Amino acid sequence: MVVGSDISRYPNTPRPTCRGYLHKRTQSAILKGWRKRWFVLKHNGYLYYYKHKKDEGKYRPLEVTKLEGAEIGVDTSLGKPFVFKCIPQIGNRIFYFCATSNQEMKRWLEAMDKAVHP
């Protein structure tokens, strides 16, 4: 796996299509709420996320999700602005993300849409 920090050593590796902080909804039995996480959407259609930006390239991602064939879109059911969801084809999870602005949400939705329909 080649990550963003290895670009100088691998100049022909494409940069990720989208990266940045998003808040991800946590729905575990113990923790509920929103957690800020660093997300990286690669050209191969996989979405990686880390606890912090500095973890990319140093540590394994907390999770890797294939977006091809996933269902994505704006979600208003949570009563919070700039929320969108992703339902991957594989597994039975629903990811809820919250961006900091409408522009940021649109940037992610456009990038994810390209990964969903390669």
N, CA, C and O atoms as a GROMACS GRO file, in nm:
protein
  472
    1MET      N    1   0.084  -0.118   0.000
    1MET     CA    2   0.000   0.000   0.000
    1MET      C    3   0.089   0.124   0.000
    1MET      O    4   0.183   0.134   0.078
    2VAL      N    5   0.058   0.216  -0.087
    2VAL     CA    6   0.131   0.341  -0.096
    2VAL      C    7   0.042   0.451  -0.040
    2VAL      O    8  -0.073   0.465  -0.082
    3VAL      N    9   0.093   0.527   0.054
    3VAL     CA   10   0.014   0.633   0.115
    3VAL      C   11   0.069   0.770   0.080
    3VAL      O   12   0.178   0.780   0.024
    4GLY      N   13  -0.006   0.874   0.112
    4GLY     CA   14   0.027   1.010   0.072
    4GLY      C   15   0.168   1.053   0.104
    4GLY      O   16   0.230   1.124   0.025
    5SER      N   17   0.221   1.013   0.218
    5SER     CA   18   0.353   1.059   0.257
    5SER      C   19   0.464   0.992   0.176
    5SER      O   20   0.580   1.034   0.184
    6ASP      N   21   0.431   0.889   0.099
    6ASP     CA   22   0.530   0.819   0.018
    6ASP      C   23   0.540   0.875  -0.123
    6ASP      O   24   0.610   0.817  -0.206
    7ILE      N   25   0.473   0.984  -0.151
    7ILE     CA   26   0.467   1.036  -0.288
    7ILE      C   27   0.605   1.074  -0.341
    7ILE      O   28   0.633   1.054  -0.459
    8SER      N   29   0.692   1.128  -0.256
    8SER     CA   30   0.824   1.165  -0.304
    8SER      C   31   0.904   1.042  -0.349
    8SER      O   32   0.985   1.051  -0.441
    9ARG      N   33   0.880   0.930  -0.284
    9ARG     CA   34   0.950   0.807  -0.323
    9ARG      C   35   0.882   0.738  -0.441
    9ARG      O   36   0.946   0.663  -0.515
   10TYR      N   37   0.750   0.764  -0.458
   10TYR     CA   38   0.674   0.702  -0.566
   10TYR      C   39   0.601   0.813  -0.644
   10TYR      O   40   0.480   0.829  -0.628
   11PRO      N   41   0.675   0.889  -0.727
   11PRO     CA   42   0.615   1.006  -0.793
   11PRO      C   43   0.500   0.974  -0.888
   11PRO      O   44   0.419   1.062  -0.916
   12ASN      N   45   0.491   0.851  -0.938
   12ASN     CA   46   0.384   0.816  -1.032
   12ASN      C   47   0.256   0.771  -0.963
   12ASN      O   48   0.156   0.743  -1.029
   13THR      N   49   0.258   0.765  -0.830
   13THR     CA   50   0.138   0.727  -0.755
   13THR      C   51   0.041   0.843  -0.754
   13THR      O   52   0.078   0.954  -0.717
   14PRO      N   53  -0.085   0.818  -0.795
   14PRO     CA   54  -0.181   0.930  -0.794
   14PRO      C   55  -0.214   0.974  -0.651
   14PRO      O   56  -0.223   0.893  -0.559
   15ARG      N   57  -0.231   1.103  -0.636
   15ARG     CA   58  -0.270   1.157  -0.505
   15ARG      C   59  -0.414   1.114  -0.476
   15ARG      O   60  -0.491   1.089  -0.569
   16PRO      N   61  -0.451   1.105  -0.349
   16PRO     CA   62  -0.591   1.071  -0.318
   16PRO      C   63  -0.686   1.172  -0.382
   16PRO      O   64  -0.652   1.289  -0.399
   17THR      N   65  -0.805   1.125  -0.417
   17THR     CA   66  -0.901   1.214  -0.482
   17THR      C   67  -0.961   1.313  -0.383
   17THR      O   68  -1.001   1.423  -0.421
   18CYS      N   69  -0.967   1.275  -0.256
   18CYS     CA   70  -1.024   1.364  -0.154
   18CYS      C   71  -0.967   1.324  -0.018
   18CYS      O   72  -0.951   1.206   0.012
   19ARG      N   73  -0.938   1.424   0.062
   19ARG     CA   74  -0.891   1.396   0.198
   19ARG      C   75  -0.927   1.514   0.286
   19ARG      O   76  -0.936   1.628   0.240
   20GLY      N   77  -0.947   1.485   0.413
   20GLY     CA   78  -0.979   1.591   0.507
   20GLY      C   79  -1.053   1.537   0.628
   20GLY      O   80  -1.087   1.420   0.636
   21TYR      N   81  -1.076   1.627   0.722
   21TYR     CA   82  -1.148   1.590   0.843
   21TYR      C   83  -1.298   1.593   0.820
   21TYR      O   84  -1.351   1.684   0.757
   22LEU      N   85  -1.365   1.491   0.871
   22LEU     CA   86  -1.510   1.484   0.877
   22LEU      C   87  -1.546   1.432   1.016
   22LEU      O   88  -1.464   1.367   1.081
   23HIS      N   89  -1.665   1.459   1.059
   23HIS     CA   90  -1.714   1.397   1.183
   23HIS      C   91  -1.792   1.273   1.143
   23HIS      O   92  -1.878   1.278   1.055
   24LYS      N   93  -1.761   1.162   1.208
   24LYS     CA   94  -1.827   1.035   1.180
   24LYS      C   95  -1.914   0.999   1.299
   24LYS      O   96  -1.870   1.007   1.414
   25ARG      N   97  -2.037   0.959   1.271
   25ARG     CA   98  -2.127   0.923   1.380
   25ARG      C   99  -2.086   0.788   1.438
   25ARG      O  100  -2.066   0.691   1.365
   26THR      N  101  -2.076   0.784   1.569
   26THR     CA  102  -2.041   0.662   1.641
   26THR      C  103  -2.169   0.607   1.702
   26THR      O  104  -2.243   0.679   1.768
   27GLN      N  105  -2.192   0.479   1.679
   27GLN     CA  106  -2.314   0.418   1.730
   27GLN      C  107  -2.285   0.288   1.805
   27GLN      O  108  -2.366   0.195   1.803
   28SER      N  109  -2.171   0.282   1.871
   28SER     CA  110  -2.138   0.160   1.945
   28SER      C  111  -2.225   0.152   2.071
   28SER      O  112  -2.292   0.248   2.107
   29ALA      N  113  -2.223   0.039   2.135
   29ALA     CA  114  -2.303   0.019   2.256
   29ALA      C  115  -2.258   0.113   2.369
   29ALA      O  116  -2.340   0.154   2.452
   30ILE      N  117  -2.131   0.147   2.371
   30ILE     CA  118  -2.077   0.230   2.479
   30ILE      C  119  -2.077   0.378   2.442
   30ILE      O  120  -2.123   0.462   2.519
   31LEU      N  121  -2.027   0.409   2.322
   31LEU     CA  122  -2.015   0.548   2.279
   31LEU      C  123  -2.118   0.584   2.173
   31LEU      O  124  -2.140   0.509   2.078
   32LYS      N  125  -2.182   0.697   2.191
   32LYS     CA  126  -2.272   0.749   2.089
   32LYS      C  127  -2.238   0.896   2.069
   32LYS      O  128  -2.205   0.966   2.165
   33GLY      N  129  -2.245   0.942   1.947
   33GLY     CA  130  -2.212   1.081   1.919
   33GLY      C  131  -2.131   1.093   1.792
   33GLY      O  132  -2.135   1.005   1.706
   34TRP      N  133  -2.056   1.202   1.782
   34TRP     CA  134  -1.977   1.232   1.662
   34TRP      C  135  -1.831   1.240   1.698
   34TRP      O  136  -1.794   1.302   1.798
   35ARG      N  137  -1.745   1.177   1.617
   35ARG     CA  138  -1.601   1.179   1.637
   35ARG      C  139  -1.534   1.236   1.513
   35ARG      O  140  -1.565   1.198   1.401
   36LYS      N  141  -1.442   1.329   1.537
   36LYS     CA  142  -1.365   1.389   1.427
   36LYS      C  143  -1.259   1.288   1.382
   36LYS      O  144  -1.181   1.240   1.464
   37ARG      N  145  -1.258   1.258   1.253
   37ARG     CA  146  -1.162   1.163   1.197
   37ARG      C  147  -1.106   1.217   1.066
   37ARG      O  148  -1.170   1.297   0.997
   38TRP      N  149  -0.985   1.172   1.031
   38TRP     CA  150  -0.918   1.210   0.908
   38TRP      C  151  -0.952   1.105   0.801
   38TRP      O  152  -0.920   0.988   0.817
   39PHE      N  153  -1.016   1.148   0.692
   39PHE     CA  154  -1.058   1.057   0.586
   39PHE      C  155  -0.975   1.079   0.460
   39PHE      O  156  -0.937   1.191   0.426
   40VAL      N  157  -0.947   0.968   0.392
   40VAL     CA  158  -0.872   0.971   0.267
   40VAL      C  159  -0.944   0.881   0.168
   40VAL      O  160  -0.958   0.760   0.190
   41LEU      N  161  -0.990   0.940   0.058
   41LEU     CA  162  -1.054   0.864  -0.049
   41LEU      C  163  -0.952   0.847  -0.161
   41LEU      O  164  -0.909   0.944  -0.221
   42LYS      N  165  -0.915   0.722  -0.188
   42LYS     CA  166  -0.812   0.693  -0.288
   42LYS      C  167  -0.875   0.673  -0.426
   42LYS      O  168  -0.995   0.652  -0.439
   43HIS      N  169  -0.790   0.680  -0.530
   43HIS     CA  170  -0.834   0.662  -0.668
   43HIS      C  171  -0.892   0.523  -0.692
   43HIS      O  172  -0.971   0.504  -0.785
   44ASN      N  173  -0.853   0.426  -0.611
   44ASN     CA  174  -0.904   0.289  -0.630
   44ASN      C  175  -1.045   0.271  -0.573
   44ASN      O  176  -1.100   0.161  -0.578
   45GLY      N  177  -1.104   0.380  -0.519
   45GLY     CA  178  -1.241   0.371  -0.470
   45GLY      C  179  -1.254   0.327  -0.325
   45GLY      O  180  -1.363   0.296  -0.279
   46TYR      N  181  -1.142   0.322  -0.254
   46TYR     CA  182  -1.145   0.283  -0.113
   46TYR      C  183  -1.136   0.406  -0.024
   46TYR      O  184  -1.057   0.497  -0.050
   47LEU      N  185  -1.217   0.407   0.080
   47LEU     CA  186  -1.218   0.516   0.177
   47LEU      C  187  -1.148   0.467   0.304
   47LEU      O  188  -1.188   0.367   0.364
   48TYR      N  189  -1.044   0.538   0.343
   48TYR     CA  190  -0.965   0.505   0.462
   48TYR      C  191  -0.994   0.612   0.566
   48TYR      O  192  -1.018   0.728   0.532
   49TYR      N  193  -0.991   0.573   0.694
   49TYR     CA  194  -0.995   0.679   0.793
   49TYR      C  195  -0.906   0.649   0.911
   49TYR      O  196  -0.882   0.534   0.948
   50TYR      N  197  -0.857   0.759   0.967
   50TYR     CA  198  -0.760   0.756   1.076
   50TYR      C  199  -0.810   0.845   1.189
   50TYR      O  200  -0.899   0.928   1.171
   51LYS      N  201  -0.750   0.826   1.305
   51LYS     CA  202  -0.788   0.910   1.418
   51LYS      C  203  -0.745   1.054   1.395
   51LYS      O  204  -0.820   1.148   1.424
   52HIS      N  205  -0.622   1.073   1.342
   52HIS     CA  206  -0.566   1.206   1.320
   52HIS      C  207  -0.499   1.212   1.183
   52HIS      O  208  -0.461   1.109   1.127
   53LYS      N  209  -0.484   1.333   1.130
   53LYS     CA  210  -0.416   1.354   1.002
   53LYS      C  211  -0.274   1.297   1.006
   53LYS      O  212  -0.230   1.235   0.909
   54LYS      N  213  -0.205   1.318   1.115
   54LYS     CA  214  -0.065   1.273   1.126
   54LYS      C  215  -0.051   1.120   1.124
   54LYS      O  216   0.059   1.069   1.104
   55ASP      N  217  -0.160   1.047   1.143
   55ASP     CA  218  -0.154   0.901   1.143
   55ASP      C  219  -0.147   0.842   1.002
   55ASP      O  220  -0.101   0.729   0.984
   56GLU      N  221  -0.191   0.919   0.903
   56GLU     CA  222  -0.187   0.871   0.764
   56GLU      C  223  -0.041   0.846   0.724
   56GLU      O  224   0.043   0.936   0.734
   57GLY      N  225  -0.014   0.726   0.678
   57GLY     CA  226   0.121   0.692   0.636
   57GLY      C  227   0.207   0.636   0.748
   57GLY      O  228   0.311   0.576   0.721
   58LYS      N  229   0.167   0.655   0.872
   58LYS     CA  230   0.244   0.604   0.986
   58LYS      C  231   0.177   0.482   1.049
   58LYS      O  232   0.245   0.390   1.094
   59TYR      N  233   0.044   0.484   1.053
   59TYR     CA  234  -0.031   0.377   1.118
   59TYR      C  235  -0.133   0.319   1.022
   59TYR      O  236  -0.168   0.380   0.921
   60ARG      N  237  -0.179   0.201   1.056
   60ARG     CA  238  -0.285   0.140   0.976
   60ARG      C  239  -0.412   0.220   0.996
   60ARG      O  240  -0.436   0.273   1.104
   61PRO      N  241  -0.496   0.229   0.891
   61PRO     CA  242  -0.622   0.302   0.907
   61PRO      C  243  -0.713   0.229   1.006
   61PRO      O  244  -0.703   0.108   1.024
   62LEU      N  245  -0.802   0.304   1.070
   62LEU     CA  246  -0.898   0.243   1.161
   62LEU      C  247  -0.994   0.154   1.085
   62LEU      O  248  -1.040   0.052   1.136
   63GLU      N  249  -1.023   0.194   0.962
   63GLU     CA  250  -1.110   0.113   0.876
   63GLU      C  251  -1.088   0.149   0.730
   63GLU      O  252  -1.049   0.261   0.698
   64VAL      N  253  -1.112   0.052   0.643
   64VAL     CA  254  -1.104   0.071   0.498
   64VAL      C  255  -1.236   0.021   0.440
   64VAL      O  256  -1.278  -0.091   0.469
   65THR      N  257  -1.300   0.102   0.359
   65THR     CA  258  -1.430   0.066   0.302
   65THR      C  259  -1.429   0.085   0.151
   65THR      O  260  -1.387   0.190   0.101
   66LYS      N  261  -1.474  -0.016   0.079
   66LYS     CA  262  -1.485  -0.007  -0.066
   66LYS      C  263  -1.615   0.065  -0.100
   66LYS      O  264  -1.722   0.025  -0.055
   67LEU      N  265  -1.605   0.174  -0.180
   67LEU     CA  266  -1.723   0.254  -0.212
   67LEU      C  267  -1.795   0.212  -0.340
   67LEU      O  268  -1.909   0.253  -0.362
   68GLU      N  269  -1.730   0.133  -0.425
   68GLU     CA  270  -1.794   0.096  -0.551
   68GLU      C  271  -1.930   0.031  -0.525
   68GLU      O  272  -1.941  -0.065  -0.449
   69GLY      N  273  -2.033   0.086  -0.589
   69GLY     CA  274  -2.168   0.032  -0.573
   69GLY      C  275  -2.240   0.079  -0.448
   69GLY      O  276  -2.355   0.040  -0.425
   70ALA      N  277  -2.177   0.160  -0.367
   70ALA     CA  278  -2.239   0.208  -0.243
   70ALA      C  279  -2.350   0.308  -0.273
   70ALA      O  280  -2.357   0.366  -0.381
   71GLU      N  281  -2.433   0.328  -0.175
   71GLU     CA  282  -2.540   0.427  -0.183
   71GLU      C  283  -2.493   0.548  -0.102
   71GLU      O  284  -2.459   0.533   0.015
   72ILE      N  285  -2.490   0.666  -0.162
   72ILE     CA  286  -2.449   0.786  -0.089
   72ILE      C  287  -2.550   0.897  -0.112
   72ILE      O  288  -2.620   0.900  -0.213
   73GLY      N  289  -2.557   0.989  -0.017
   73GLY     CA  290  -2.647   1.101  -0.035
   73GLY      C  291  -2.662   1.183   0.092
   73GLY      O  292  -2.620   1.142   0.200
   74VAL      N  293  -2.723   1.299   0.076
   74VAL     CA  294  -2.748   1.390   0.187
   74VAL      C  295  -2.849   1.322   0.281
   74VAL      O  296  -2.938   1.251   0.236
   75ASP      N  297  -2.834   1.345   0.410
   75ASP     CA  298  -2.926   1.288   0.508
   75ASP      C  299  -2.978   1.398   0.599
   75ASP      O  300  -2.900   1.470   0.661
   76THR      N  301  -3.109   1.411   0.607
   76THR     CA  302  -3.169   1.514   0.693
   76THR      C  303  -3.235   1.453   0.817
   76THR      O  304  -3.289   1.526   0.900
   77SER      N  305  -3.231   1.322   0.830
   77SER     CA  306  -3.302   1.254   0.939
   77SER      C  307  -3.243   1.282   1.077
   77SER      O  308  -3.312   1.264   1.178
   78LEU      N  309  -3.118   1.326   1.084
   78LEU     CA  310  -3.054   1.347   1.214
   78LEU      C  311  -3.069   1.490   1.265
   78LEU      O  312  -3.027   1.522   1.376
   79GLY      N  313  -3.130   1.577   1.184
   79GLY     CA  314  -3.155   1.714   1.227
   79GLY      C  315  -3.031   1.798   1.245
   79GLY      O  316  -3.029   1.892   1.324
   80LYS      N  317  -2.926   1.764   1.171
   80LYS     CA  318  -2.797   1.834   1.181
   80LYS      C  319  -2.759   1.878   1.040
   80LYS      O  320  -2.780   1.801   0.946
   81PRO      N  321  -2.703   1.998   1.021
   81PRO     CA  322  -2.666   2.040   0.885
   81PRO      C  323  -2.541   1.969   0.834
   81PRO      O  324  -2.457   1.924   0.912
   82PHE      N  325  -2.530   1.961   0.703
   82PHE     CA  326  -2.412   1.909   0.631
   82PHE      C  327  -2.385   1.761   0.659
   82PHE      O  328  -2.270   1.717   0.657
   83VAL      N  329  -2.491   1.685   0.685
   83VAL     CA  330  -2.477   1.541   0.711
   83VAL      C  331  -2.506   1.465   0.582
   83VAL      O  332  -2.601   1.496   0.510
   84PHE      N  333  -2.423   1.364   0.555
   84PHE     CA  334  -2.447   1.274   0.443
   84PHE      C  335  -2.414   1.133   0.487
   84PHE      O  336  -2.341   1.112   0.584
   85LYS      N  337  -2.470   1.037   0.414
   85LYS     CA  338  -2.449   0.898   0.454
   85LYS      C  339  -2.394   0.816   0.340
   85LYS      O  340  -2.404   0.853   0.223
   86CYS      N  341  -2.336   0.704   0.378
   86CYS     CA  342  -2.279   0.610   0.282
   86CYS      C  343  -2.318   0.470   0.328
   86CYS      O  344  -2.291   0.431   0.442
   87ILE      N  345  -2.381   0.395   0.237
   87ILE     CA  346  -2.417   0.257   0.267
   87ILE      C  347  -2.342   0.168   0.168
   87ILE      O  348  -2.385   0.151   0.055
   88PRO      N  349  -2.229   0.111   0.212
   88PRO     CA  350  -2.149   0.025   0.123
   88PRO      C  351  -2.228  -0.100   0.082
   88PRO      O  352  -2.316  -0.146   0.156
   89GLN      N  353  -2.195  -0.155  -0.035
   89GLN     CA  354  -2.260  -0.278  -0.083
   89GLN      C  355  -2.226  -0.395   0.006
   89GLN      O  356  -2.310  -0.481   0.031
   90ILE      N  357  -2.103  -0.400   0.055
   90ILE     CA  358  -2.056  -0.511   0.137
   90ILE      C  359  -2.074  -0.475   0.284
   90ILE      O  360  -2.038  -0.365   0.326
   91GLY      N  361  -2.128  -0.567   0.361
   91GLY     CA  362  -2.149  -0.543   0.504
   91GLY      C  363  -2.287  -0.482   0.525
   91GLY      O  364  -2.361  -0.458   0.430
   92ASN      N  365  -2.320  -0.458   0.650
   92ASN     CA  366  -2.452  -0.403   0.680
   92ASN      C  367  -2.440  -0.275   0.762
   92ASN      O  368  -2.521  -0.250   0.852
   93ARG      N  369  -2.339  -0.194   0.731
   93ARG     CA  370  -2.316  -0.069   0.802
   93ARG      C  371  -2.371   0.049   0.726
   93ARG      O  372  -2.379   0.048   0.603
   94ILE      N  373  -2.407   0.151   0.802
   94ILE     CA  374  -2.440   0.280   0.743
   94ILE      C  375  -2.345   0.380   0.808
   94ILE      O  376  -2.343   0.394   0.931
   95PHE      N  377  -2.268   0.450   0.726
   95PHE     CA  378  -2.179   0.554   0.777
   95PHE      C  379  -2.250   0.688   0.765
   95PHE      O  380  -2.303   0.722   0.660
   96TYR      N  381  -2.250   0.764   0.872
   96TYR     CA  382  -2.300   0.901   0.870
   96TYR      C  383  -2.182   0.994   0.890
   96TYR      O  384  -2.105   0.978   0.984
   97PHE      N  385  -2.169   1.091   0.800
   97PHE     CA  386  -2.060   1.187   0.806
   97PHE      C  387  -2.119   1.327   0.819
   97PHE      O  388  -2.229   1.354   0.771
   98CYS      N  389  -2.044   1.414   0.886
   98CYS     CA  390  -2.086   1.553   0.897
   98CYS      C  391  -1.968   1.641   0.857
   98CYS      O  392  -1.859   1.632   0.916
   99ALA      N  393  -1.991   1.725   0.756
   99ALA     CA  394  -1.888   1.819   0.709
   99ALA      C  395  -1.903   1.952   0.782
   99ALA      O  396  -2.002   1.975   0.852
  100THR      N  397  -1.805   2.038   0.766
  100THR     CA  398  -1.808   2.169   0.834
  100THR      C  399  -1.885   2.275   0.756
  100THR      O  400  -1.918   2.380   0.811
  101SER      N  401  -1.914   2.248   0.627
  101SER     CA  402  -1.987   2.345   0.546
  101SER      C  403  -2.057   2.272   0.432
  101SER      O  404  -2.027   2.156   0.405
  102ASN      N  405  -2.150   2.340   0.367
  102ASN     CA  406  -2.219   2.283   0.253
  102ASN      C  407  -2.120   2.257   0.138
  102ASN      O  408  -2.130   2.156   0.069
  103GLN      N  409  -2.025   2.348   0.119
  103GLN     CA  410  -1.924   2.334   0.013
  103GLN      C  411  -1.839   2.209   0.038
  103GLN      O  412  -1.810   2.134  -0.056
  104GLU      N  413  -1.799   2.188   0.163
  104GLU     CA  414  -1.718   2.071   0.198
  104GLU      C  415  -1.798   1.942   0.178
  104GLU      O  416  -1.744   1.842   0.128
  105MET      N  417  -1.924   1.945   0.216
  105MET     CA  418  -2.009   1.828   0.197
  105MET      C  419  -2.021   1.795   0.048
  105MET      O  420  -2.013   1.678   0.010
  106LYS      N  421  -2.042   1.896  -0.036
  106LYS     CA  422  -2.054   1.874  -0.181
  106LYS      C  423  -1.924   1.818  -0.240
  106LYS      O  424  -1.927   1.731  -0.327
  107ARG      N  425  -1.810   1.868  -0.190
  107ARG     CA  426  -1.680   1.819  -0.238
  107ARG      C  427  -1.668   1.668  -0.211
  107ARG      O  428  -1.625   1.592  -0.299
  108TRP      N  429  -1.706   1.625  -0.091
  108TRP     CA  430  -1.698   1.484  -0.056
  108TRP      C  431  -1.800   1.402  -0.135
  108TRP      O  432  -1.767   1.294  -0.184
  109LEU      N  433  -1.921   1.452  -0.148
  109LEU     CA  434  -2.023   1.378  -0.222
  109LEU      C  435  -1.984   1.358  -0.368
  109LEU      O  436  -2.006   1.251  -0.425
  110GLU      N  437  -1.926   1.460  -0.430
  110GLU     CA  438  -1.881   1.448  -0.570
  110GLU      C  439  -1.769   1.344  -0.582
  110GLU      O  440  -1.770   1.261  -0.673
  111ALA      N  441  -1.673   1.351  -0.492
  111ALA     CA  442  -1.561   1.256  -0.496
  111ALA      C  443  -1.610   1.113  -0.470
  111ALA      O  444  -1.568   1.019  -0.537
  112MET      N  445  -1.700   1.098  -0.373
  112MET     CA  446  -1.753   0.964  -0.342
  112MET      C  447  -1.838   0.910  -0.457
  112MET      O  448  -1.836   0.790  -0.485
  113ASP      N  449  -1.912   0.997  -0.524
  113ASP     CA  450  -1.995   0.955  -0.635
  113ASP      C  451  -1.908   0.897  -0.747
  113ASP      O  452  -1.947   0.800  -0.811
  114LYS      N  453  -1.792   0.957  -0.770
  114LYS     CA  454  -1.699   0.905  -0.872
  114LYS      C  455  -1.646   0.767  -0.832
  114LYS      O  456  -1.623   0.681  -0.918
  115ALA      N  457  -1.627   0.746  -0.701
  115ALA     CA  458  -1.578   0.617  -0.653
  115ALA      C  459  -1.689   0.510  -0.658
  115ALA      O  460  -1.663   0.392  -0.682
  116VAL      N  461  -1.813   0.555  -0.637
  116VAL     CA  462  -1.928   0.463  -0.641
  116VAL      C  463  -1.953   0.414  -0.783
  116VAL      O  464  -1.987   0.297  -0.804
  117HIS      N  465  -1.937   0.504  -0.880
  117HIS     CA  466  -1.961   0.472  -1.021
  117HIS      C  467  -1.831   0.493  -1.100
  117HIS      O  468  -1.819   0.593  -1.172
  118PRO      N  469  -1.735   0.402  -1.088
  118PRO     CA  470  -1.604   0.424  -1.156
  118PRO      C  471  -1.613   0.422  -1.307
  118PRO      O  472  -1.512   0.439  -1.375
   0.00000   0.00000   0.00000
